């Protein structure tokens, strides 16, 4: 994708002293609900008011949005509060209606990003538009698919582009609704530093009490903005109740976030250093998750050995692993001494786990 410098223009035009903020309900439910939230946000740092009009749901029978009538409510939001508006589109009909109602920001959802056919239909409908178009990451951790969606839009002369990182689905049980896989967003940022990057902590966490921490991590990783779902009565929201916050809570979150300034050489150095450290923190957490998974597998081996009355230590197997890891470590720039120390420690922890299981009769 060439000439990406122009993609930042729409963000730079805001001349903000804080991250870009997109906030509003997961779903527009009633006109009164939409307006209450908007008036609660109009004097805050929120730049765009978001509301889901069409809601793609995993299974039929759940609330799937109010439809086109909600666009009229968003028009009223703009008229009464001055807030610009944003909503999700998933096909040409959605795009046409959103343009007709002068919605300022359109985003493509995670379920749509996975389909090049859907993205192409939206790109064709938006060809040459001056609207801001944001693309959420696909449901699964697939960077080329994410980039492909951006390229389809860019090829249609859509100049105001950005991406939203909302995490990735997993079968594993984690503390997140959608695991961040920060390294994928970091890789996208490294490839296209001029592409505005926005974090959606609501969908990453699925829990309102985690939104501040994930938002801070995103800012530490040089994200440009946040999309946070906001509702006047979150517990009784018609969709995604657990991850929405009140307007007052959102305003407090914005106050509590530590935002780095970029005004001098010292600040530039500290920002670069903090960004690299934030990347290390992300990788360290991934290492711990991986080691935890490894020990669970070791527990399974311990159970199997206990059933068959087999000795814990299998020297031949261990020596084979160690030799292999030394060679693979060298390919990654890791010294033999480091690999030996690390894998001996891991191996000892695995033995401890297995011995505990075998001896716990």
N, C-alpha and C positions, 0 to 999 in steps of 0.2 A: 504494500500500500504506500504510494508516494504522496508527497506534498502534505504530510500530516500536520505541518506547522499551523495551518489554517484551522485545525480542529479545536485549538485552545481559545480561539478568538472569542467565542460566545461566553466562555467562562471568565476570561480576562476583562471583558467589557463590564462585568459586574463590579469590579474594583472593590472587592470585599475585604474586610479585615478579620474575617472568620470563615470557616468552611462553608461551602454551599450547603443549604439545608432544604430538603424536600420533605414535607410532613403533611399528614392528614390520615383519614381513616383507611383501613384495609378495603372496606366497601362503603360506598355511598348507600345508606339505608333509607333515609327519609330526607326531605328537604330541610326540615328543622334540625336534624342531626348534623347535616353537612354545614349548615350556617352557624350552629353553635360552636362547632370545632373551629371554623374559619375565623370567627370573631375572637375566639380564645387565642388564636395564633397571629392575628393581624399586626400586633405591636411587638412581635418577637423578632428573632433573627431569621425566621423562615423566609425563604426566597420563592418557593413554589408550593402550592397547595395540591396535594395528590389525593385522588380517590379512585378506587376501583369501580368501574361502571359495568364492565363485563368480567365475570370471575370464572376462570377455568378451574373446575373442581375435579378431583381425582375420580369421584364416583357420582353418578346422577342422583338427583333427589335433594342435594344440598342447595343452599342459596347460591345462585349463579349470577347475581347482580341485578340491578333495577333496569339496566338497559339505557336506551338513548335519552330517556327523560332526565337521567342524572346529569347529562351534559348541560341541560338548561340550569340545573342547580349550580354547576361550576361557573356558568356565565354570571349568575347572580353573585357568587363568591367574588369574582373579579370586579364586578361593578360596585359592591358594597365595601370591600376591604382593600382593594388594590392589589391583592395577591395574584400572581400569575398561576396558571393551572396546569395540572399534569394528570395523565391517565394512561392505562395500558391498552394497546391495540393488538389484535390477533388476526385480522384479515382486512381486505380492501374495504368492506362495508364499514368497519370500525374506523378506519383511516378517514374515509370520506365524511362520516358524521363528525368526527373529532375536528377536522379542518373546517367544516361548515360552522361549528360552534366556537371556532377560534381558540382551541386548546393550545397552550404554549409549548408544552413538552409532551411527547409521546414516547412511551417505552415499550419494548418488546419483552415479554415475559420469558422465564426460563423454559417453560414447556414449548413455547413457540420457537425459541432459538435453536432447539434440537432439530428443527425441520427446515432444511434449505428451501423447500417449496413454499412454506409459510413466509419465511423471511423475504424470498424473492417477490412474492405477491405484495407484501407490504412495501418493499423497496420500489417496485414499479408504481404503486399508488402514490408514493411520496416523492417521486422523481422531481428534482429541482426545488423542493420545498425549502423555506427558510426556517422551518420549525426545528427545535432541538429534538433529536432522536437518540434515545439511550437504549442500550442493549444489555439485558441481564445475561449473566453466564448461563450456559445450558445446565440442565439438571445434573448431568454427569460431568466429572472433571475432564473435559475435553477442550484444551486450548485451541487447537486448529478449528474446531467447530465454532467456537466463540469468535475467533478472528475472521472466519469465513462470513459470518453474519455481518460484521462491520464492513468487510470488503464489498459485499453485495450492495450495501447502502451507499458506501463511498462511490462506487462505480455509477450510481444514479445521480451524482452531483449533489448529494446531500452533505452540506459542509459543516453543519453543527451537530457533531456526533460525540458520544461519550458512552461509557460502559458502567454497569452496575454489578458489583460483586455481592451476591446473595447467598453464597455457600453452595455445597453440593450434597446431593442425597447419598445416603449410605444405609446398608442393612444393619450395620453395627450400632449398638446402643452407645451413644456418647452424650456428653452434657449439652451438645448443640442439636438444634433441629436439623440444620444443614451444616456439615463440617466446613470450616472456612477454607482449608487447603490454601493458605495464604500464598504459598510459593507459586501458585498458578497466576494469581493476580500480580505478584511481583514480576514474574516472567513477562506477562503482558505489558506491564509498566516499563520494563527494561527495553522491550522491543519497540514500543511506541510511547515515548515519554510525553508526547504532545497530546495524547488521547486522555481527556478528563476521566478520572476514575472515582466512582462514588461507591460507598459501602452501604449495604442494607443490613444493619445489625438486627433488625426485627426478624427477618427470615433466617439469618444465621443462627440466632439464639433460640427463637421460639419462646423466650421467657423475658418479660420486661425487666427483671432485676439484673440481667446480664448485659443490657444494652449499653450502659455507660462504659464498661470495661472493653467490650468489642469495638465501640466507637473510638475509644482512646487508642487501641491497637492500630486501627485503621489510620488515624491521624499520624501516629508515630511512623507508619509505613508510607507517609506522604500521599495518602488519598486526598482527593480534592473536595470531597463532600460526603454527606450522609443522607440517606432516605430512611426516615423513622416513622412508623405507623402510630397515629395519634387519634384518640377517641375520647369523647366527654364521659363515657361510661364503659370503659374497656371490658369489664367483667361480663357485660351483657351485649357485647358486640355480636353481630350476626355471623362473623367469620374471624378466625384467628384472634380470639379474645385474649389469650394468655400473653401475646407478644406486643400488645398495644399499650401505650402510655397516655396519660392525660396531658392536655396542653401545659398545665403547670409543671408537671414532671419533666416534659420535654425542655421547657425553658430552664429548669434547674440543671438538667443534664448539660445543656449548652454552657451554662455558667461554670460547671465543674470540670469540663474538659480543659486540658492543658494544650494550648495552641502555640506552636512555635512561630516566632517572628523571623522574617527573612529580610533584614535591612542592612546588614554590614558583613564584612568578611568573617568576623568571629561567629556571627549567627549562622552564616552559610556552612562554616566548618562544623559547628555543633549540630546543625540539622542533618548534615551528611553522616556524622558520627552516630547520632541517635537513630537514624534510619537503618544503618548497618547493624546496630545493636538490636533494634527491633526485629530485623530479619534473623539474627542469631537466636533471639528468644523464641521465635516461631519454630525454627529448626530444632532447638533444644526440647521444646514441648513435643514435637513429632518424634524425637529420639526416645523420650520417656514413654510415649504411647506405644512405640514399636517394641521397646524392651518389656513393657507390661504384657503385650501380646505374646512375646517370645516366652515369657515365664509361664503364661497360661498353657502354652503348648508343652513346656517342660513338665508342668503338673500332669498333663494327660499322659506323657511318657512314664512319669512316676507311677501313676495308677496302673498302667499296663504292665510295668515291671513288677509291681507288687502282686498282681494277679498271677503272673507266671514265675514268681520267685527268682527274678533275674537281678544280678548285681547292678548297682547304680552306675559305677564307673565303667565305661567301655573305651579303653585306651586307644584301640585301633581307630575307631570312629572319631575320637577327639583329635588325634594326630592328623587325620585326613582333613578335617575341618580347618585346623590351624594352618596347615600348609596352603590350602586353597585361599584362605582369607589373607594370608601374607602376600600372595601373588596379586590378588584383586585389590588389596590395599595399596600396593605399589603403583598400580595403574591409576589410582585416584590421588597420588601424591602423598600417601601416608607411609610413615617409616615402619620398618619391621618391628622396631622396639615398641612403638605405640600400639601396633596391632596386637603384639604379644601381651602387653599389659592389659589392654582393653578386653580381649577375648578370654584371657585367663580369669579376669574378674567376672565376666558374664558366665563363663563355664562354672565357676565356683558357686555363683548364685543359683544356677540351674541345678547343680548337685544338692545344694542346701534345700531347694524346693522338693526335689525328688526324695531325699532322705527323710524329710519331714513327713511326707505322705506315706512312705514305706514303714516308718517307725510308729506311725499313728494308727495302730491296729485297733 
